[in-house]
Protein backbone atom coordinates (compact mmCIF):
# COMPACT_ATOMS: atom_id res chain seq x y z
CA UNK A 1 0.00 0.00 0.00
CA UNK A 2 1.31 3.42 -0.91
CA UNK A 3 0.96 6.48 1.28
CA UNK A 4 -2.37 6.61 3.08
CA UNK A 5 -4.84 9.35 2.11
CA UNK A 6 -5.15 10.37 5.77
CA UNK A 7 -2.38 9.69 8.26
CA UNK A 8 -2.78 10.74 11.86
CA UNK A 9 0.66 10.46 13.46
CA UNK A 10 1.22 10.46 17.23
CA UNK A 11 -1.47 13.10 17.61
CA UNK A 12 -2.06 14.75 20.96
CA UNK A 13 -5.12 16.97 21.14
CA UNK A 14 -7.73 18.36 23.51
CA UNK A 15 -9.57 21.41 24.75
CA UNK A 16 -7.10 22.68 27.38
CA UNK A 17 -3.35 22.81 26.79
CA UNK A 18 -1.57 20.31 29.03
CA UNK A 19 -4.68 18.14 29.33
CA UNK A 20 -4.78 16.05 26.17
CA UNK A 21 -7.95 14.02 25.62
CA UNK A 22 -6.32 12.19 22.74
CA UNK A 23 -2.72 11.12 23.34
CA UNK A 24 -0.17 9.66 20.94
CA UNK A 25 -2.85 8.43 18.53
CA UNK A 26 -1.92 7.15 15.09
CA UNK A 27 -4.55 6.12 12.57
CA UNK A 28 -4.27 5.73 8.80
CA UNK A 29 -7.01 5.65 6.19
CA UNK A 30 -6.20 4.46 2.67
CA UNK A 31 -7.94 5.15 -0.63
CA UNK A 32 -11.52 3.83 -0.70
CA UNK A 33 -11.05 2.39 2.76
CA UNK A 34 -13.54 2.63 5.62
CA UNK A 35 -11.86 2.73 9.01
CA UNK A 36 -14.05 2.60 12.11
CA UNK A 37 -12.84 3.96 15.44
CA UNK A 38 -14.59 2.37 18.41
CA UNK A 39 -14.30 2.97 22.11
CA UNK A 40 -16.32 3.53 25.26
CA UNK A 41 -17.80 6.89 26.22
CA UNK A 42 -15.07 9.36 27.07
CA UNK A 43 -12.37 7.46 25.16
CA UNK A 44 -11.70 10.55 23.05
CA UNK A 45 -13.36 9.44 19.81
CA UNK A 46 -15.14 12.74 19.15
CA UNK A 47 -12.06 14.71 20.16
CA UNK A 48 -9.99 12.72 17.68
CA UNK A 49 -12.50 13.56 14.94
CA UNK A 50 -12.51 17.25 15.91
CA UNK A 51 -8.72 17.35 16.00
CA UNK A 52 -8.52 15.92 12.48
CA UNK A 53 -11.18 18.43 11.32
CA UNK A 54 -9.31 21.31 12.96
CA UNK A 55 -11.91 22.39 15.52
CA UNK A 56 -9.98 21.53 18.72
CA UNK A 57 -6.42 22.25 19.78
CA UNK A 58 -3.71 20.03 18.36
CA UNK A 59 -0.78 20.02 20.80
CA UNK A 60 1.66 17.54 19.24
CA UNK A 61 1.94 15.08 16.42
CA UNK A 62 0.88 15.50 12.82
CA UNK A 63 -2.13 15.07 10.56
CA UNK A 64 -1.28 14.45 6.93
CA UNK A 65 -3.98 14.49 4.28
CA UNK A 66 -3.64 14.02 0.51
CA UNK A 67 0.08 14.75 0.67
CA UNK A 68 -0.17 17.93 2.77
CA UNK A 69 0.54 18.54 6.45
CA UNK A 70 -2.83 19.91 7.62
CA UNK A 71 -2.01 19.89 11.35
CA UNK A 72 -2.27 23.64 11.90
CA UNK A 73 -4.92 24.42 9.30
CA UNK A 74 -8.22 26.11 10.17
CA UNK A 75 -11.39 24.02 9.63
CA UNK A 76 -12.47 25.69 6.37
CA UNK A 77 -9.12 25.06 4.76
CA UNK A 78 -9.22 21.40 5.76
CA UNK A 79 -12.77 21.14 4.38
CA UNK A 80 -11.72 22.77 1.12
CA UNK A 81 -8.83 20.31 0.82
CA UNK A 82 -11.47 17.57 0.56
CA UNK A 83 -11.83 16.33 4.13
CA UNK A 84 -15.52 16.59 4.98
CA UNK A 85 -16.34 16.46 8.69
CA UNK A 86 -19.85 15.72 9.93
CA UNK A 87 -20.08 16.37 13.69
CA UNK A 88 -22.25 14.28 15.98
CA UNK A 89 -24.44 17.05 17.36
CA UNK A 90 -25.85 20.18 15.76
CA UNK A 91 -24.75 18.97 12.36
CA UNK A 92 -27.39 20.79 10.30
CA UNK A 93 -28.31 24.48 10.13
CA UNK A 94 -31.75 24.34 11.75
CA UNK A 95 -32.92 27.73 10.43
CA UNK A 96 -31.95 26.92 6.85
CA UNK A 97 -34.00 24.75 4.51
CA UNK A 98 -32.78 21.29 3.54
CA UNK A 99 -31.99 22.65 0.09
CA UNK A 100 -29.96 25.53 1.57
CA UNK A 101 -28.13 23.10 3.84
CA UNK A 102 -27.25 20.87 0.91
CA UNK A 103 -26.16 23.78 -1.28
CA UNK A 104 -23.97 25.12 1.48
CA UNK A 105 -21.79 22.03 1.15
CA UNK A 106 -20.58 23.43 -2.17
CA UNK A 107 -18.62 26.03 -0.19
CA UNK A 108 -15.91 23.40 0.38
CA UNK A 109 -15.72 22.09 -3.17
CA UNK A 110 -12.67 24.27 -3.97
CA UNK A 111 -11.36 23.10 -7.35
CA UNK A 112 -13.20 19.79 -7.36
CA UNK A 113 -16.39 20.83 -9.14
CA UNK A 114 -18.67 19.41 -6.46
CA UNK A 115 -21.64 17.11 -6.83
CA UNK A 116 -25.25 17.84 -7.76
CA UNK A 117 -28.26 17.56 -5.47
CA UNK A 118 -29.33 14.59 -7.66
CA UNK A 119 -26.41 12.59 -6.35
CA UNK A 120 -27.53 13.18 -2.75
CA UNK A 121 -31.16 12.37 -3.59
CA UNK A 122 -30.07 9.14 -5.30
CA UNK A 123 -28.36 8.11 -2.06
CA UNK A 124 -31.15 9.35 0.25
CA UNK A 125 -34.38 9.41 -1.82
CA UNK A 126 -36.37 10.34 1.29
CA UNK A 127 -34.90 13.87 1.25
CA UNK A 128 -36.63 14.77 -2.03
CA UNK A 129 -39.94 15.58 -0.33
CA UNK A 130 -38.27 17.70 2.39
CA UNK A 131 -36.10 20.01 0.29
CA UNK A 132 -38.08 23.13 1.21
CA UNK A 133 -38.58 22.35 4.89
CA UNK A 134 -36.41 23.88 7.55
CA UNK A 135 -33.82 21.38 8.75
CA UNK A 136 -34.71 22.14 12.37
CA UNK A 137 -38.07 20.36 12.09
CA UNK A 138 -36.65 17.09 10.73
CA UNK A 139 -36.21 13.78 12.57
CA UNK A 140 -32.75 12.73 13.75
CA UNK A 141 -32.31 10.26 10.91
CA UNK A 142 -33.27 12.76 8.23
CA UNK A 143 -30.95 15.36 9.75
CA UNK A 144 -28.10 12.87 9.56
CA UNK A 145 -28.85 12.30 5.89
CA UNK A 146 -28.91 16.07 5.27
CA UNK A 147 -25.57 16.42 7.06
CA UNK A 148 -23.93 13.61 5.09
CA UNK A 149 -25.53 14.84 1.87
CA UNK A 150 -24.20 18.35 2.50
CA UNK A 151 -20.70 16.97 3.03
CA UNK A 152 -20.92 15.00 -0.23
CA UNK A 153 -21.79 18.11 -2.29
CA UNK A 154 -18.16 19.18 -2.00
CA UNK A 155 -17.03 15.94 -3.70
CA UNK A 156 -14.71 15.19 -0.76
CA UNK A 157 -11.86 12.69 -0.84
CA UNK A 158 -12.60 11.59 2.70
CA UNK A 159 -15.70 11.64 4.86
CA UNK A 160 -15.12 12.02 8.59
CA UNK A 161 -18.24 11.03 10.51
CA UNK A 162 -18.79 11.32 14.26
CA UNK A 163 -21.36 8.75 15.41
CA UNK A 164 -23.77 9.11 12.50
CA UNK A 165 -26.12 6.49 14.01
CA UNK A 166 -26.30 7.92 17.55
CA UNK A 167 -29.93 8.16 18.65
CA UNK A 168 -31.28 6.56 15.50
CA UNK A 169 -33.60 3.54 15.39
CA UNK A 170 -31.91 0.30 14.24
CA UNK A 171 -33.79 0.53 10.95
CA UNK A 172 -32.61 4.06 10.15
CA UNK A 173 -29.10 3.30 11.46
CA UNK A 174 -28.97 0.37 9.03
CA UNK A 175 -30.01 2.72 6.22
CA UNK A 176 -27.19 5.13 7.06
CA UNK A 177 -24.63 2.30 7.26
CA UNK A 178 -25.83 0.91 3.92
CA UNK A 179 -25.31 4.35 2.38
CA UNK A 180 -21.75 4.42 3.77
CA UNK A 181 -21.17 0.98 2.25
CA UNK A 182 -22.16 2.40 -1.13
CA UNK A 183 -20.04 5.53 -0.66
CA UNK A 184 -16.81 3.77 0.29
CA UNK A 185 -16.49 2.41 -3.23
CA UNK A 186 -15.67 5.94 -4.34
CA UNK A 187 -14.18 7.67 -1.32
CA UNK A 188 -12.44 7.04 1.99
CA UNK A 189 -14.33 7.13 5.26
CA UNK A 190 -13.16 7.57 8.83
CA UNK A 191 -16.05 6.62 11.06
CA UNK A 192 -16.19 7.18 14.80
CA UNK A 193 -18.82 4.85 16.28
CA UNK A 194 -20.20 3.26 19.41
CA UNK A 195 -22.41 0.87 17.47
CA UNK A 196 -19.77 -1.82 16.78
CA UNK A 197 -21.98 -4.48 15.20
CA UNK A 198 -23.61 -2.03 12.77
CA UNK A 199 -20.30 -0.47 11.75
CA UNK A 200 -18.54 -3.82 11.31
CA UNK A 201 -20.95 -4.62 8.48
CA UNK A 202 -19.18 -2.01 6.35
CA UNK A 203 -15.76 -1.40 7.96
CA UNK A 204 -12.46 -2.53 6.40
CA UNK A 205 -10.44 -1.83 9.52
CA UNK A 206 -11.27 -1.25 13.15
CA UNK A 207 -9.41 0.80 15.75
CA UNK A 208 -10.16 0.55 19.45
CA UNK A 209 -9.57 3.73 21.42
CA UNK A 210 -9.45 3.57 25.22
CA UNK A 211 -8.56 6.50 27.48
CA UNK A 212 -7.37 8.56 24.54
CA UNK A 213 -4.94 5.94 23.26
CA UNK A 214 -5.09 3.27 20.54
CA UNK A 215 -5.59 -0.11 22.22
CA UNK A 216 -6.02 -2.17 19.04
CA UNK A 217 -5.84 -1.64 15.28
CA UNK A 218 -6.91 -4.60 13.17
CA UNK A 219 -8.49 -5.65 9.89
CA UNK A 220 -12.25 -6.08 10.11
CA UNK A 221 -12.01 -9.56 8.58
CA UNK A 222 -9.79 -10.74 11.45
CA UNK A 223 -12.30 -9.26 13.84
CA UNK A 224 -15.17 -11.15 12.28
CA UNK A 225 -13.29 -14.50 12.47
CA UNK A 226 -11.74 -14.11 15.95
CA UNK A 227 -14.40 -14.13 18.69
CA UNK A 228 -11.95 -13.15 21.43
CA UNK A 229 -10.80 -10.11 19.46
CA UNK A 230 -14.39 -9.23 18.63
CA UNK A 231 -15.19 -9.42 22.33
CA UNK A 232 -12.58 -6.77 23.09
CA UNK A 233 -14.35 -4.39 20.71
CA UNK A 234 -17.88 -5.38 21.67
CA UNK A 235 -16.97 -4.87 25.31
CA UNK A 236 -16.69 -1.20 24.48
CA UNK A 237 -20.22 -1.11 23.13
CA UNK A 238 -22.77 0.27 25.57
CA UNK A 239 -25.24 -2.35 26.73
CA UNK B 1 -53.24 67.56 13.07
CA UNK B 2 -53.60 63.86 12.43
CA UNK B 3 -51.96 64.21 9.01
CA UNK B 4 -49.04 66.12 10.48
CA UNK B 5 -48.73 63.55 13.27
CA UNK B 6 -48.52 60.71 10.77
CA UNK B 7 -46.05 62.46 8.46
CA UNK B 8 -43.78 63.37 11.37
CA UNK B 9 -44.06 59.81 12.67
CA UNK B 10 -43.16 58.29 9.31
CA UNK B 11 -40.13 60.56 8.96
CA UNK B 12 -38.97 59.71 12.48
CA UNK B 13 -39.65 56.05 11.72
CA UNK B 14 -37.55 56.26 8.56
CA UNK B 15 -34.60 57.72 10.49
CA UNK B 16 -35.01 55.03 13.13
CA UNK B 17 -35.23 52.38 10.45
CA UNK B 18 -31.95 53.52 8.93
CA UNK B 19 -30.34 53.49 12.36
CA UNK B 20 -31.88 50.07 13.14
CA UNK B 21 -30.96 48.10 10.02
CA UNK B 22 -27.30 47.77 10.95
CA UNK B 23 -28.28 46.88 14.49
CA UNK B 24 -30.66 44.22 13.20
CA UNK B 25 -27.96 42.83 10.89
CA UNK B 26 -25.28 42.67 13.58
CA UNK B 27 -27.78 41.07 15.95
CA UNK B 28 -28.76 38.50 13.32
CA UNK B 29 -25.15 37.52 12.64
CA UNK B 30 -23.40 37.99 15.98
CA UNK B 31 -26.32 37.39 18.35
CA UNK B 32 -25.75 40.26 20.74
CA UNK B 33 -27.26 43.75 21.10
CA UNK B 34 -24.45 46.06 20.01
CA UNK B 35 -24.54 48.91 22.50
CA UNK B 36 -21.83 50.72 20.53
CA UNK B 37 -24.12 50.87 17.50
CA UNK B 38 -25.32 54.43 18.19
CA UNK B 39 -21.75 55.70 18.18
CA UNK B 40 -21.04 53.93 14.89
CA UNK B 41 -23.87 56.07 13.49
CA UNK B 42 -22.38 59.21 15.06
CA UNK B 43 -19.00 58.40 13.51
CA UNK B 44 -20.80 58.15 10.16
CA UNK B 45 -22.43 61.55 10.75
CA UNK B 46 -19.16 63.34 11.61
CA UNK B 47 -17.34 61.63 8.74
CA UNK B 48 -20.12 62.82 6.41
CA UNK B 49 -19.57 66.38 7.65
CA UNK B 50 -15.83 66.03 7.10
CA UNK B 51 -16.32 64.56 3.62
CA UNK B 52 -18.67 67.37 2.60
CA UNK B 53 -16.25 69.91 4.08
CA UNK B 54 -13.38 68.48 2.07
CA UNK B 55 -15.38 68.72 -1.14
CA UNK B 56 -16.29 72.30 -0.27
CA UNK B 57 -12.68 73.27 0.41
CA UNK B 58 -11.66 71.75 -2.91
CA UNK B 59 -14.16 74.04 -4.66
CA UNK B 60 -16.11 70.98 -5.80
CA UNK B 61 -19.53 71.51 -4.17
CA UNK B 62 -21.12 69.07 -6.61
CA UNK B 63 -19.06 66.33 -4.93
CA UNK B 64 -20.23 67.20 -1.41
CA UNK B 65 -22.94 64.53 -1.22
CA UNK B 66 -20.95 61.65 -2.73
CA UNK B 67 -17.91 62.59 -0.63
CA UNK B 68 -20.06 62.73 2.51
CA UNK B 69 -21.57 59.33 1.70
CA UNK B 70 -18.26 57.62 0.97
CA UNK B 71 -16.59 59.13 4.04
CA UNK B 72 -19.52 58.13 6.29
CA UNK B 73 -19.57 54.53 5.08
CA UNK B 74 -15.80 54.07 5.22
CA UNK B 75 -15.41 55.63 8.67
CA UNK B 76 -18.30 53.74 10.27
CA UNK B 77 -17.17 50.46 8.70
CA UNK B 78 -13.59 51.04 9.86
CA UNK B 79 -14.72 51.69 13.45
CA UNK B 80 -17.02 48.64 13.42
CA UNK B 81 -14.25 46.40 12.07
CA UNK B 82 -11.72 47.77 14.55
CA UNK B 83 -14.09 47.24 17.47
CA UNK B 84 -14.59 43.63 16.41
CA UNK B 85 -10.95 42.95 15.68
CA UNK B 86 -9.60 44.51 18.89
CA UNK B 87 -12.27 43.55 21.41
CA UNK B 88 -15.57 41.95 20.43
CA UNK B 89 -14.24 39.01 18.40
CA UNK B 90 -12.48 37.37 21.32
CA UNK B 91 -15.42 37.81 23.70
CA UNK B 92 -17.91 36.56 21.11
CA UNK B 93 -15.76 33.48 20.46
CA UNK B 94 -15.87 32.63 24.16
CA UNK B 95 -19.64 33.16 24.16
CA UNK B 96 -19.40 35.59 27.08
CA UNK B 97 -22.72 37.33 26.50
CA UNK B 98 -22.67 39.80 29.39
CA UNK B 99 -19.01 40.72 28.80
CA UNK B 100 -19.71 41.39 25.11
CA UNK B 101 -22.54 43.79 25.94
CA UNK B 102 -20.50 45.67 28.57
CA UNK B 103 -17.52 45.84 26.23
CA UNK B 104 -19.69 47.22 23.43
CA UNK B 105 -21.11 49.80 25.82
CA UNK B 106 -17.56 50.82 26.78
CA UNK B 107 -16.54 51.07 23.14
CA UNK B 108 -19.52 53.34 22.52
CA UNK B 109 -18.59 55.67 25.38
CA UNK B 110 -14.98 55.71 24.25
CA UNK B 111 -15.89 56.60 20.68
CA UNK B 112 -18.31 59.29 21.88
CA UNK B 113 -15.64 60.93 24.02
CA UNK B 114 -13.05 60.76 21.27
CA UNK B 115 -15.56 62.56 19.05
CA UNK B 116 -15.98 65.25 21.72
CA UNK B 117 -12.19 65.69 21.82
CA UNK B 118 -11.85 65.79 18.04
CA UNK B 119 -14.91 67.82 17.05
CA UNK B 120 -15.99 69.53 20.27
CA UNK B 121 -19.21 69.06 22.22
CA UNK B 122 -21.21 71.69 20.31
CA UNK B 123 -23.64 70.76 17.57
CA UNK B 124 -22.48 71.04 14.00
CA UNK B 125 -24.36 71.15 10.75
CA UNK B 126 -23.57 70.79 7.09
CA UNK B 127 -24.62 74.34 6.34
CA UNK B 128 -27.28 73.16 3.92
CA UNK B 129 -29.58 75.88 2.59
CA UNK B 130 -32.92 75.99 4.39
CA UNK B 131 -35.45 74.03 2.40
CA UNK B 132 -39.19 74.65 2.32
CA UNK B 133 -41.38 71.64 2.92
CA UNK B 134 -43.88 71.20 0.13
CA UNK B 135 -47.08 69.14 0.11
CA UNK B 136 -46.57 65.48 -0.76
CA UNK B 137 -49.81 65.35 -2.71
CA UNK B 138 -50.34 68.94 -3.96
CA UNK B 139 -53.68 68.09 -5.61
CA UNK B 140 -55.39 66.84 -2.44
CA UNK B 141 -56.54 69.75 -0.31
CA UNK B 142 -57.39 67.56 2.69
CA UNK B 143 -53.74 66.44 2.89
CA UNK B 144 -52.16 69.86 2.50
CA UNK B 145 -50.64 69.46 5.97
CA UNK B 146 -48.65 66.47 4.74
CA UNK B 147 -45.45 68.27 3.86
CA UNK B 148 -41.90 67.06 3.52
CA UNK B 149 -38.75 68.58 2.09
CA UNK B 150 -36.90 66.86 -0.74
CA UNK B 151 -34.25 65.62 1.68
CA UNK B 152 -36.90 64.23 4.03
CA UNK B 153 -38.56 62.38 1.17
CA UNK B 154 -35.21 60.98 0.12
CA UNK B 155 -34.62 59.69 3.66
CA UNK B 156 -38.01 57.94 3.77
CA UNK B 157 -37.44 56.34 0.35
CA UNK B 158 -33.86 55.37 1.25
CA UNK B 159 -35.01 53.71 4.47
CA UNK B 160 -37.50 51.50 2.62
CA UNK B 161 -35.04 50.71 -0.18
CA UNK B 162 -32.24 49.83 2.22
CA UNK B 163 -34.59 47.54 4.14
CA UNK B 164 -35.49 45.75 0.89
CA UNK B 165 -31.85 45.47 -0.18
CA UNK B 166 -30.81 43.99 3.17
CA UNK B 167 -33.77 41.63 3.16
CA UNK B 168 -32.99 40.37 -0.35
CA UNK B 169 -29.31 40.08 0.48
CA UNK B 170 -29.95 37.95 3.57
CA UNK B 171 -32.82 35.84 2.23
CA UNK B 172 -32.12 35.43 -1.45
CA UNK B 173 -28.37 35.54 -2.01
CA UNK B 174 -25.70 32.90 -1.48
CA UNK B 175 -23.82 35.38 0.67
CA UNK B 176 -26.90 35.84 2.86
CA UNK B 177 -27.31 32.09 3.24
CA UNK B 178 -23.66 31.81 4.29
CA UNK B 179 -24.13 34.65 6.79
CA UNK B 180 -27.19 32.93 8.28
CA UNK B 181 -25.18 29.72 8.58
CA UNK B 182 -22.33 31.51 10.39
CA UNK B 183 -24.90 33.19 12.64
CA UNK B 184 -26.46 29.89 13.66
CA UNK B 185 -23.36 27.77 14.12
CA UNK B 186 -19.93 29.24 13.32
CA UNK B 187 -18.11 25.96 14.06
CA UNK B 188 -20.26 23.97 11.67
CA UNK B 189 -20.04 26.76 9.08
CA UNK B 190 -16.25 26.50 9.23
CA UNK B 191 -16.39 22.71 8.90
CA UNK B 192 -18.54 23.21 5.80
CA UNK B 193 -15.75 25.20 4.18
CA UNK B 194 -17.02 28.73 4.85
CA UNK B 195 -14.16 31.11 5.63
CA UNK B 196 -15.77 32.33 8.85
CA UNK B 197 -13.43 35.27 9.66
CA UNK B 198 -13.93 36.70 6.18
CA UNK B 199 -17.74 36.46 6.43
CA UNK B 200 -17.70 38.06 9.88
CA UNK B 201 -15.58 40.91 8.56
CA UNK B 202 -17.95 41.48 5.65
CA UNK B 203 -20.91 41.44 8.07
CA UNK B 204 -19.27 44.13 10.21
CA UNK B 205 -18.40 46.08 7.08
CA UNK B 206 -22.04 45.96 5.97
CA UNK B 207 -23.18 46.95 9.46
CA UNK B 208 -20.81 49.90 9.22
CA UNK B 209 -22.20 50.80 5.81
CA UNK B 210 -25.74 50.99 7.21
CA UNK B 211 -24.46 53.04 10.16
CA UNK B 212 -22.69 55.41 7.78
CA UNK B 213 -25.84 55.93 5.72
CA UNK B 214 -27.85 56.52 8.90
CA UNK B 215 -25.24 59.08 9.98
CA UNK B 216 -25.49 60.78 6.61
CA UNK B 217 -29.28 60.95 7.01
CA UNK B 218 -28.85 62.63 10.42
CA UNK B 219 -26.54 65.25 8.89
CA UNK B 220 -28.93 65.91 6.02
CA UNK B 221 -31.86 66.41 8.40
CA UNK B 222 -30.23 68.73 10.89
CA UNK B 223 -27.32 69.49 13.18
CA UNK B 224 -25.52 66.64 14.96
CA UNK B 225 -23.79 66.33 18.32
CA UNK B 226 -21.48 63.61 19.68
CA UNK B 227 -24.55 62.18 21.45
CA UNK B 228 -26.82 62.13 18.38
CA UNK B 229 -26.28 58.49 17.46
CA UNK B 230 -26.22 57.26 21.02
CA UNK B 231 -29.59 58.86 21.66
CA UNK B 232 -31.00 56.77 18.81
CA UNK B 233 -29.74 53.51 20.31
CA UNK B 234 -32.65 52.81 22.63
CA UNK B 235 -35.44 53.62 20.14
CA UNK B 236 -33.50 51.66 17.50
CA UNK B 237 -33.19 48.72 19.87
CA UNK B 238 -36.91 49.06 20.55
CA UNK B 239 -37.64 48.99 16.81
CA UNK B 240 -35.55 45.83 16.37
CA UNK B 241 -37.15 44.09 19.35
CA UNK B 242 -40.71 45.17 18.50
CA UNK B 243 -40.25 44.10 14.88
CA UNK B 244 -38.76 40.78 15.91
CA UNK B 245 -35.07 40.08 16.39
CA UNK B 246 -33.49 39.05 13.13
CA UNK B 247 -36.49 40.01 11.00
CA UNK B 248 -35.42 42.77 8.61
CA UNK B 249 -38.93 43.61 7.39
CA UNK B 250 -40.02 43.59 11.03
CA UNK B 251 -37.35 46.18 11.78
CA UNK B 252 -38.94 48.64 9.35
CA UNK B 253 -42.39 47.97 10.80
CA UNK B 254 -41.04 48.32 14.35
CA UNK B 255 -39.29 51.59 13.47
CA UNK B 256 -42.47 53.01 11.95
CA UNK B 257 -44.50 51.98 15.00
CA UNK B 258 -42.04 53.62 17.40
CA UNK B 259 -41.83 56.68 15.16
CA UNK B 260 -45.60 57.07 15.03
CA UNK B 261 -45.96 56.45 18.76
CA UNK B 262 -43.33 59.10 19.58
CA UNK B 263 -44.89 61.52 17.12
CA UNK B 264 -48.32 60.96 18.68
CA UNK B 265 -46.90 61.57 22.15
CA UNK B 266 -45.41 64.88 21.02
CA UNK B 267 -48.48 66.04 19.11
CA UNK B 268 -50.80 65.20 21.98
CA UNK B 269 -48.77 67.48 24.24
CA UNK B 270 -46.67 64.98 26.15
CA UNK B 271 -43.36 65.79 24.46
CA UNK B 272 -41.37 65.11 27.61
CA UNK B 273 -42.72 61.53 27.63
CA UNK B 274 -41.48 60.61 24.18
CA UNK B 275 -38.40 58.78 25.50
CA UNK B 276 -40.66 56.58 27.59
CA UNK B 277 -42.59 55.43 24.55
CA UNK B 278 -39.78 53.19 23.27
CA UNK B 279 -39.42 51.46 26.61
CA UNK B 280 -43.17 51.00 26.93
CA UNK B 281 -43.26 49.52 23.43
CA UNK B 282 -40.47 47.06 24.32
CA UNK B 283 -42.23 45.98 27.51
CA UNK B 284 -45.67 45.66 25.90
CA UNK B 285 -44.44 43.63 22.94
CA UNK B 286 -42.14 41.40 24.98
CA UNK B 287 -44.97 40.74 27.42
CA UNK B 288 -47.45 39.73 24.76
CA UNK B 289 -45.16 38.29 22.10
CA UNK B 290 -41.57 37.65 23.25
CA UNK B 291 -40.31 36.93 19.73
CA UNK B 292 -41.49 40.36 18.51
CA UNK B 293 -44.28 41.14 16.04
CA UNK B 294 -42.62 39.53 13.03
CA UNK B 295 -40.04 37.30 14.70
CA UNK B 296 -40.17 33.54 14.52
CA UNK B 297 -40.60 31.70 17.80
CA UNK B 298 -37.31 30.04 18.71
Interface residues (C-beta under 8 A of the other chain):
Chain A: X53 X54 X55 X74 X75 X76 X79 X80 X85 X87 X90 X91 X93 X94 X95 X96 X100 X103 X104 X105 X107 X108 X109 X110 X150 X151 X154
Chain B: X174 X177 X178 X180 X181 X184 X185 X187 X188 X189 X190 X191 X192 X193 X194 X195 X196
